[in-house]
Amino acid sequence: MGLINCTVEPEDLLSEAEKWVREILEMAPQSIELTKIALSSRINLIDALSDGGALLTHVVWGSEQLKEGTTAFKEKRKADFSRCRS
């Protein structure tokens, strides 16, 4: 599933975790929430367009967060999800 991306020494764990948290917090909140639901529900993320994954994809499709993320990508800037309604 790609859930392990690296290993670190125990003394580097906190700084590495903080780096990942900063990166995750820049992502669309709705997508983060739905990913957590998918993982806790044991939905196979590889099959994201089938069964339960299709419902999660449908929820995000057309959302303001998706539009902001797409627009930011096209404009080569960081997305600002704070201006999106939940």
C-alpha positions in Angstrom: 0.0 0.0 0.0 3.0 2.3 0.2 2.4 3.3 3.8 6.1 3.0 4.7 8.2 5.6 2.9 11.4 5.6 4.9 13.0 4.5 8.1 14.8 6.8 10.5 17.0 6.6 13.5 15.1 7.0 16.8 16.7 10.4 17.5 15.5 11.7 14.1 11.9 10.4 14.5 10.3 13.6 15.8 11.9 15.9 13.2 11.0 13.5 10.4 7.4 13.2 11.7 7.1 17.0 11.9 8.3 17.3 8.3 5.6 14.8 7.1 2.9 16.6 9.2 3.8 20.0 7.5 3.6 18.4 4.1 0.2 16.6 4.8 -1.3 19.8 6.2 -0.7 21.5 2.9 -3.0 19.0 1.2 -6.8 19.4 0.8 -8.5 18.7 4.1 -11.3 16.8 2.5 -8.9 14.5 0.7 -7.0 13.9 4.0 -10.3 13.0 5.8 -11.4 10.7 3.1 -8.1 8.9 2.9 -8.3 8.3 6.7 -11.8 6.9 6.2 -10.6 4.7 3.4 -7.6 3.4 5.5 -9.7 2.7 8.6 -12.4 1.0 6.5 -9.8 -1.2 4.8 -10.8 0.1 1.4 -8.1 -0.9 -1.1 -6.7 2.4 -2.3 -5.4 0.8 -5.4 -9.0 0.1 -6.4 -10.1 3.7 -5.6 -12.4 3.8 -8.5 -14.4 0.7 -7.6 -16.9 -0.2 -4.9 -16.5 2.1 -1.8 -13.6 4.0 -3.4 -16.0 5.2 -6.1 -18.1 6.8 -3.4 -15.1 8.6 -1.9 -14.0 9.8 -5.3 -17.5 11.1 -6.0 -17.6 13.1 -2.8 -14.4 14.9 -3.8 -15.2 15.4 -7.5 -16.5 18.9 -8.2 -15.6 20.1 -4.7 -14.1 23.6 -4.1 -11.0 22.0 -2.8 -10.5 20.0 -6.0 -11.0 23.1 -8.1 -8.5 25.1 -5.9 -6.0 22.3 -6.1 -6.3 22.0 -9.9 -6.2 25.7 -10.4 -3.1 26.1 -8.2 -1.4 23.3 -10.1 -2.1 24.9 -13.5 -1.0 28.3 -12.1 2.2 26.7 -10.6 1.4 27.9 -7.1 0.7 26.4 -3.7 -3.0 25.7 -3.2 -4.8 27.7 -0.5 -7.5 25.5 0.8 -8.4 28.0 3.6 -10.5 29.9 1.1 -12.6 26.8 0.3 -15.8 26.1 2.1 -15.9 22.7 3.8 
